[in-house]
Amino acid sequence: MTECEGKNVFIDENILNGMIDLHIHVGPDYVPRYGDSIRLAKEASARGMKAIVIKTHLASTVGNAHAANQLDLGTKVFGGIALNGPTGGLNVRTVIATIKSGGKMIWLPTVDAEYAIKKAESGHWIKAYVNGSSFGRKRELINILDNNGKLKEEVQEILRVCKEYDVILGTGHISPEECLALAKESKAIGYDKLEVTHPNAWTEDFTIPVLKELTSLGATLTLSYGVCSPHNGRQDPREIVNIIKEVKAENCCLISDYGQVYSASPVEGFRAYCYVLLRFGVTEKELDIMTKDNPSRLLNFK
């Protein structure tokens, strides 16, 4: 039977069954978004997805997630917070309040991270997000290391809180050096839910040796399909496949990183992502590990 005969004529409508997307941008936000949490939950549920995690850069999404979960659609929605200036920056109280109200994921600074801001100044495509979130105001460039290259005390406390409450700590848009320091401390305290957020967005710095060191310390990489988009880095998805093969699927999760109005729906984006990776050499077993097993473990959601 050829690829154009029988069951292979059309897409597998069930390909997303049981999958989890750990990174979808949700509205309302300070820029237009594809949809609110209820729309995202309905569309994910229609495709049989197990869960989604929703995010904004400048506010908590815990309330958005709670609202969607009241509909009991079948897909669980999780929220969290990114520790940028408008949410208090590296504020331990913000972290505890988010977790106690139901948050499952804490991201370290994204658009206010010193690394991202300097990347934007150098012309990296992240400038659209960094510059658009400042509203023309001055802001603090946040680095999680002190002047001696050590983790700041408040970051160490945030890490301990995430371990205590068994939630995910994402690295946001911080540098490889910051990530490595964080990963080393995570391993030292026995914390196994450190997520390195879309390192494929800056492979010039997050090289394969760096990624291998991060995963050897217990960190999990989330690899973004959004980086392949025309409005972002236009990354060749074969580079993502290479990362997966080098560091192993057991150390990775897949994320759509969608939710922009100029992208497909997050659910359709995730479906396309799966098919693209399968086309370029990722196996179905590896796909399941990265979209089911690993995210379920991180979320403690069996």
Secondary structure, DSSP 8 states (H G I E B T S, - for coil): --TTSGGGSS--TTTTTT-EEEEEE-BS-SS-BS-BHHHHHHHHHHTT--EEEEE-SSS--HHHHHHHHTT--SSEEE-EEE-SGGGTSS-HHHHHHHHHTT--EEE--STTBHHHHHHHHTT-TTHHHHHHTTTT-----B-SB-TTSSB-HHHHHHHHHHHHHT-EEE-TT--HHHHHHHHHHHHHHT---EEEE-GGGGTTTS-HHHHHHHHHTT-EEEEESGGGSTTTT---HHHHHHHHHHH-GGGEEEE----BTTS--HHHHHHHHHHHHHHTT--HHHHHIIIIIHHHHHHT--
